[in-house]
Amino acid sequence: MRFGAAVLRTYDGPFTIEDVLHTGPAEGEVLVRIAGCGMCRTDLAVRHSAGRSPLPAVLGHEGAGTVVQTGGPHTGLSNGDHVVLSFDSCGRCRNCMGAAPSYCDSFAPLNLLGARTETPVRFTDPAGTALAPRWFGQSSFAAYAVVEARNAVRVDPSLPVALLGPLGCGFLTGAGAVLNTFRAGPGDTLAVFGAGAVGLAAVMAATASGAVTVAIDRHPERLALAERFGATALHAETPHLPTRIRKLTDGGARYALDTTASAPLINDALQSLRPTGHLGLVARLHTTLPLQPGALDRGRTLSHLCEGDAVPGLLIPRLTALWQAGRFPFDQLIRKYPLADINDAERDCEAGRVVKPVLIPPDGDG
């Protein structure tokens, strides 16, 4: 089949809208007509991957849409189902079988490094040049995506499917950290460092859970959003920031989430914790992380969290139910762009002018 997609051919070049060719779903796969796809900073990080993520490629890993073809009778999905697409996993390793697919033994090769090989090649441009295997199992900056059925989560057809894609990664990560990793509830305290898509999803989930939340960022408009969603907002350059947070959280936050990968802010986060507090990191560190003396004293813990410790088939329906109840208003973070305007969306995302761009293909539902 032939359809339009945004292709990245060089690490420093623009996305180009091109026709691409795919042979369609194999056994256990489904073909999804994309209604909308979120743009995540992980997509944009490919530009700095020093060749580890192969090009040319169709990126995009926050897709949502409608199943239009199934590969075989045992996918568990039917034509017409509305689905949210999430990350890839092998489904066979110890962590996958232990309900921890984001820690799959093959997570990096399958999602980031293009290690899923296909012979013969199934995804090409019209000249026959192979495109990199499915990015995060999706490559959903396109009109269609072919995915493993286990990576497609059926959702209520009454929901605005074009807006749901970010629930498969960015919003899943922030909300999952609060709901799955921390299991925050009434009376708990949380400090969120970085009020982008992941951080604001964490704020919304914490508010829905009854936790007291402090959000820290450098951008006034992001801080205003955090306040709208129920947090107390502090500028990242506030003098004696850990002391301020400890006062606001009755002696220290029980949990903290860092989305910035900034070593100084990570140290601030650790100093903001109460004894036995837990700091989770969701961004990849690109430098060493020197810790202040005593940072991990008195039972404090530091861990890296991947994809909100989520089983997407469980968490995504929970988040849509919260949205339907008015308790997880993620749609307020979204700005829609036609897929043809993907380079404008990237510029706005990098400049902080938009929290979560969602790209709508020409025949999408947006």
N, C-alpha and C positions, 0 to 999 in steps of 0.2 A: 504494500500500500504506500501511497505517496501523500505527504502532508507537510505543512509549514512548521518551521521551528526556528528558534534563535540559536545560532551556532557560534561558538567561540573558537576561533582558529589560531590565535596567537595570544600569549599571556598578557601582552600590553595593548592588544588591539580591541576594537569595538565588537559587540555582538552584531551579527548580520542575520537578517531574516532570509531563510533559504528553504527550498524544498528538500526534504529528506525521504529516504526510502526504508521501509521496514517490512520484513516478511510476515509479521503478525504473531499472535500468541502461540507458543508451543504448549505442550501438556503441562497443566498446573499454572498457567499464566492467564492473565486477562488483558484485554485491550480496553483502555479507558479514554473516552473523549474528555479532554481537560476543559473544565469550566473556568478555572482560575488557579494560578500558582503563585505562592508567596515567594518573595526574594529574601534569602537569608544571607547573613554575612559569611557563612561557610561557602556559599556559591562564589562570592566575590573573593574569598581567600585563595581560590584557585590561581589567581593572578600572581600570588606570591609563593606558590608551591614548588618553585624551582624544578619544574618538570615532573614532579611526583604524580600529579594528576594529568593523565595523557590528553593531548589535544590532537585533532579537532574533536570537540565534544558538544553535546547538548546538555547543559546543566539544568538546575531546577530540581528541588526535592521537597517542595511543600505543595504538591499538586492535589487537586480534588476534581471530581467529575462523575461521569456516568459510564458504567460498564456497557460496552457495545458488542463485545465478542468474548467468549470464553474458550480456553484451550482444554477441551475435554470435559467430561461430565462431573468431575470430582473437585472442582474449585471451591464449592460452597457459595458461589456467587452466580447471579443470573443477569442476563441483559436487562438494562433499565435500572439496576441498582445504583444508588448514589454512594460514592465511596470517598474516603480520605486516604491518601497514600502516605506511608511512613517509610522509615529506614529499612534497609535490607539486612538480612541475617541468614545464617546457614540453616537454622532450625534443628541442628543435630548435635552440636557441641554441648558440654555440660552446662554452660551458662544459659544457652537457649532453652534446654530442657528443664532448667531450673527457674524459668520465668524471669530471666534477666537477658533478653535478646540484645539490649544495647551494649552488653559486654561480651558479645559473640566473639569467639576466637578469631573469626574472619572479618570482624567489623571493618577494619581499615582497608583491607584488600577489596572487599565487596562494595564499600560505600565511597571510598576516597581515591583508591589507587588504580581502579580499572582492571582488577585482576580477573574478573569474570570473563573468561574467554569463550567465544562462540565460533564453532567451525561447522559449516561455512559461516562467513560473516553475515549477520542478519540486519545490520543497521549501517547505512551508507548514505553518501550524497549521490546525486544523479550521475556523477562521473565514475561512481564505483569506489570512491575513497572511503575506507572504513571510518566510522565515527566511534569514539570511545564507548566501551560498554556502559550500560545504564548507570548514570550518576545517582548514588543512593538508591539504586534499584528502580529509578524512575526516568530521569532525563525529561522532566515535565515542563520545561520552557518550550512548550510545543502544543500543537493542536491535539495530539494523541500521545499516550504513553503505554508501553507494554510492561507489566509488572508481575511479579510472583503474587499469586492470589493471597498468600498469607500476609502480604504487606499492604493489602487494601482492606480498610475497615468500613463496613456498611454503616450508613447513617440514615437518620430519618429523612425521607424525601421532602418533607415540608420545610427543611432547613435551607438557608441560602447557600447552596453548595459551592458557588464561586468564591465565597469568603472563608471556607473551612480549611483550606490547604495548610495554613500556618499551624493548625492544631496538630499536624503531623510531625513538627519539629520545634520551631521556635517557641510557640506558646506551650507546647507539650513539655519542653525542657524546664521552663520557669515554673509552670504550675506543678509539674511532677516533682520538682525538688521540694516544694512545700507539702504536697499531698502524699507523696510516696516516701521520699527520703526522710524528711523531718517529721512527717505526720503531725503537722502543727494543728493545734486546736484552741478552743477558748482559753484565754489566760496566757498562752504562749507569746513570746516576743521574738521578733524577726527584724534583722537589719539587712536591707537589699542594697548592694553597691552596684550602681549602674542601672539607669531607668530607661533602657532600650526595650525592645520587644520581649526579651527573656525576663528582664527585671520587672517590667510592668505586669507581665503575666503572673509572676510570683506575687506581686503586690495584690493583684485581684484575687488570686487563690487564697492568700493569707486572710484577706478581708472576708472572703466567703467562709473561711474556717473559724472566724472569730478571733484570730490572732492580732496582736498589736504590732504595727509595722512602722519602721523608719526607712525611708528611701533616700539614697545619697547619689547625687549626680552633679555635673558641672553646667548643665543646660537648663535655664529657668523654665522653658516650655515643657521639658520632660518632668521637672519637679512639680509643675502645676498639674500635669496628668496624674502623677503619683498621688497628689493630694485629692484629686477628683475621685480616685479609686480607693481612698480610705487611709492613706499613709500620712505620717508626719514627714515633711520634706526638709532635708538639710543639704546645703551646698557642699561639694566635696572639699572646698578650701576653708570650711568653717574652722576657726581656731579651736584647738583641743577637741577635735572631732570625736575621738573615742569617749572622752569624758561626757560630752553632750549626749552621745548615744546611750551611755550607761545611765544617765539621769532620766532619759526618756523611757528607758526599759526597766526601771525599778532595780537597778544594780547591775545590769548587763543583759544583753540579748541571749536568749537560749539558743537561737539559730542565727546564722548569717549566710548570705549568698553573695558571692562575688561573680560578676559578669564582665569585669573590666580587664582582668589579667595584669593589673597594675600592682607591682610589688609594694609600693607605699600604701595603697589602699587595702591590699590584703593584710598588711601588718596592722593597719587601723581596724580592720574587721576583727582580727584576732584579739586586739586589745579591747574591743567593744563587747566581747563575749563574757558571760558570767562563768564561774567554774562549772565544768562539765559541758560547756557550750560546744556547738558543732559548726564549723565553717565549711561550706561546700563551694567548690570552684567549678564553674561550667565552661570557662574559656580556656583555650590552650595557652600555656605559658611559652613565650619565645625567648625568655631570658632566665637566668638563675633567680632563685627566690631566697634572698637572705632574710632570715627571721630575726626579730628582735629578741634579746634574752628574755626568757620566761614566757614566750608567746604561747607555748603549748603546755605550760604548767597547769596543775590543778584539774586534770582530767579533760582539758580542752582537746578537741580533735579537728583534724584537717583532712579533707578528702576531695577527690575529683569526681564529679557526677556527670554521667553521660546520658543524654536524652531523658533527663528527669527520672532515671530508674524506672522507666515506663514499660509496661506491656501495652502497646498502642491500642489493641482491641479492647482493653479494659478502660484506659484513661480517656481516650477520645470520646466515647459515649458519655462518660461522667462530665466532661467539660461542656459538651453540647447541652446536656441537661441543666447544668449550672447557667449557661447562657440563656436557655429558654426560661429559666426562673428569674432572669435579670440579675444574676449574681456573678457573672463572669463576662463583662461587656467587651470582649476582645475586638468586636467589630469597630469600636471607637478608635482603634489604633491603625486601621487599614485605610490606605488610599489606593484606588484602582487605576491602572494604566493599561492601555492597549499593549498587547505583546510587541507590536511594532515600535513602541516607545521604550523598549527595555533599557536603552542606554541613558535616557532621561531618568528612568527609575533608579538606575545604578548611581547616577550623579546625585540625585536627591537623597538617596539612602546614605551615601558616603558623607554628604554634607550635613546630615542630621536634620534635613528638612521634612522627612517622613519617618515614622517609626517602622511601619511594615508595608512596603509596596506589594500589591497583588497584581499580577499580569494576567490579562484577559485575552485569550486567543480570539481571532475574528469570529469564530462560531461558538464562542463560550457563552455561558449563561449570565455574564455580568452586565 
